[in-house]
Amino acid sequence: MASSLIGSRVERKEDKKFLTGKGRYTADINLANQTYAYFVRSPHARATISKVDISKASNAPGVVKILTGDDLAKDKIGGLIAGWKIVSQDGTDMKCPPHPPLANKAVNFVGDHVAIVIAETLDQAKDAAEKVRVNYKVLKAVVNTGDALNSKAIYDGIDKNLSFDFLLGDKGKTDEAFSKADKIVKLDLVNNRLIPNAMEPRAAIGDYNSSSEELTLYTASQNPHLSRLILSAFNAVHPEHKFRIVAPDVGGGFGSKINAYAEDAVVAWASKKIERPVKWVAERSESFLSDNHGRDHVTHVELALKNDGKITAIRVDTIANLGAYALVLGTVTPTYLYAPLLVGPYDIPTACCNVKAVYTNTAPTDAYRGAGRPEATYVVERIVTEAAKEIGMDQAEFRKKNFINKFPHQQCLVHNIDSGDYHAHLDKALELSDYKNFENRRSQSSAKGKLRGIGFSTYLEACGVAPSAVVMSIGAGVGLWESAEVRFNATGNISVFTGTHSHGQSHDTTFAQIVGDRLGVPIENIDIVHGDTDKGPFGMGTYGSRSLAVGGTAIVKACDKIIEKGRKVAAKMLEAKPEDVDFKDGEFIVKNSNKKKTIGEVAFACYLPGTFGDIKSPLPEGVEPGLMETSFFDPSNFSFPAGSHICEVEVDQDTGETKVVKYTVVDDFGTVINPLIVEGQVHGGVAQGIGQALYENAHYDESGQLITASYMDYTMPRADNFPEIKLGFTSTPATSNPLGAKGCGEAGTIAAPAAVMNAVIDAIDTDISMPATSEKVCNALQKNKKNKEAA
Amino acid sequence: MKGFNFHSVKNVKEAKKLASGKSAFLAGGMTTIPAMKLRLASYSDIIDIKNIKDLSGIKVSSKSLKIGATTKHAEVAASKEVKKAISSLAHLADGIGDPQVRNRGTIGGSIANNDPAADYPAACLALNAIIHTSDRKIVSDKFFKGMFETALKKGELIQAVEFQVPDKSCYVKFPNPASRYAIVGVYVAKYKKEVNVAVTGVESAVFRCKKIESALKSNFSSSAIDGVKISSSGFNSDIHASSDYRAHLIKVLAKKAVAGCK
């Protein structure tokens, strides 16, 4: 039974509750004597505030309390933080503006928080919020990423709106390689801004107990411990030992629920002030305005080539839009999560990347599914495609010529790639996608009046964030290890506490499979517990496709400690030496005998350490009672998933409408615990990637108003936008963790935009930017037609 | 959403009696309720007309198809009578919103709201519809006045929409990828003595494209449209489609509609 669990398509244990509406999200929690909060938000992209007049609003029916930035300052509640310090190439630290949870004297994007109105009902809070008078002096907003450096500074002391000027790689060597190149290929690229759109909007309930002086914050978070640390240490909301954060069922995060948000800090603090629970649930329009956005780069890339198609160097210049403020992962996303991957899966001798991060009067950006890696993959896979085209090589052959072939491989920028076989996944993808017959399919489309194109994206990404020693040396505010506690109960079932958090990733099932496999216990008897700082040990949470490689490994290590202790106890029970006791499939067996004890029996014995009549204590001398072990795992390296996406699109020549008609993915995620769940992750990731390439775009107008502030204008892709996605796997296990797992949560989103855009550009033979909307495609076709007619 | 009085009425007389300057009739609520939730609209009284029996249903004669005001899009889409008499109308109803919208939204609500990108107003203009209200009959050409504006007076309630059965017809919509409203929708209907081409999504309200109509009158074929010049002046322009793109789409869709006429 046991060994078959790894790699088995176990159906998700958590589906029953979610599919029958029994999930319990923050919004489902209602506490006695609860109040309701509504935030007054800035309608302006940039303004100074001379006065916030709450006098009329305070007298409105049902109002309990209205709090402003002044109140926050009086109570010395600290500002929201950037979690990763980036150093500019001139040696100076990045510059960050103040970021109070409620605005003090200035607002810097539409949706910025100004005041919290707390009332007996939500409608009363909203009615009162309309009566809060804010005296704004509207200033000219800086909106456009590409123009920010040339615009008047938003903040005093942050010249050119430049937070930092980051350089990675050897500029001299790279420039030299370019001077010797046979051919140089260049592209200008825009990585469009996206709004995460988790299914569950954010929500938070602060609940202060004035008797015990304990503060509980229920919040939709991907990392409750990390949020508690930030809210205690930096925002001074409440001391950590008296502060509990519960992240119950959370309906998707995609990175947008990593930060401890202003609303978290404010409702927690407010509940202390009024000594009643304060509940806030975001409306969808608030999510659009104030959830952290993702991506938003403007990039120039150049690739140096030899005539035979060998890449000799890559040079990248990027302007990354941080939005109005620097957030927890806002600064690392366009730097260390981005630049090191600009060499892709290719053996490129030298590379150099400059990133200028700018502030604008838009919603702050932070990690969004893939975080830096989709941006890098888009740059590499677009320029590589362009290069193959320009030198007239087949897309697959060009890639194969440049792939890394030997592992481990130290890349010229940062990463040491431990394992991989890039030819294997590309070959498999070529076969699955029936690449050899593509031209036939192109002709068939043409007969229907449609243009067909094909696009490749052979990605390499870095997951399993992250080795603490490495990340802290490059500015991370915390080490990114992970914790686990495996607790055998006396009756033989197991509670597993993980520091990661499941908000769609299906840890309840995957982790139960790992524990079941390791300890030989049926998964029905294993409960995975997460999302409550009062239950398990401190953990770093879930993002960066880290949960299995890092969190799963901590669980494995805790299981191994259980086995070692169990072996000693079993040995005593079986009157053998520990080294003569083997453990297999849930049983301790004395070598060359049929003497054995199940792990359940051993666990039971561990909880009955005394001598009673015939029963002798099973515990050897020096062994403590109980069977519960904790492990903290800090990986030695990142893990490096890789794979091949091949996309085919059809374009309607009259309208420009573009449809993905065929999509093939072959991934190397190392060891796959549950293919069913992994396939789901890939499907979702590819959907988001196709969304970015063809549909999604956060659009601000010149004054900084968000035009795409609802589903009427923000194009979330729908089921009918997708073809069936054909999946395959190859496997080269990771060497940095005992599971051999590499991570799968973001890969689809990372690779898909480049595959889709390469296909679109192949179809229409013109470079256009994401998203490839019908009008853009149509205009490109018309222009081509005119050019051809002119020629 | 702000507070209001809720009335569920059994007949048109009762509905009219309760109507005031601060009230709204509620059928499917597909526009009214979101607007109220966003606090863009608030009313003292909501008068629910869903339970007025006479307002729902489909009646066919040889020359016309009469659809009750509270008939849902899904009912029109699935109706054998509609499919037989004017299949393009069933097709139109099947393409409105999503299944949830189609199972709540009503034809009367859609027409009364007169969203510049709604589908049904195009059907009304193309199919010479007569709007039957509590007070009178209004021909479509006089009904749709401007953005969200109709000939309806305060308290006047749509009871049914009567379409003239064409020889053949077709509706082609290019949907907004986000909202699935029409970026451009073109409804072509051919009658013995006339051709109607109604366009939605393009201006502040639905309109008839006389240039294409006259081109088709002499030669009812897609190629007849090739030579027509559509000026984009005054057309809507937004992040999803510029006015020029809309002008381009009118011709593309009109050609498809002519080709698809049955």
Interface residues (C-beta under 8 A of the other chain):
Chain A: D123 K126 D127 S285 D654 T655 E657 Y695 N697 H699 I707 T708 Y711 M712 D713 Y714 T715 M716 T773 S774 E775 C778 N779 Q782
Chain B: M1 K2 G3 L38 R39 F174 P177 A178 S179 Y181 I239 H240 A241 S242 Y245 H248 L249 V252
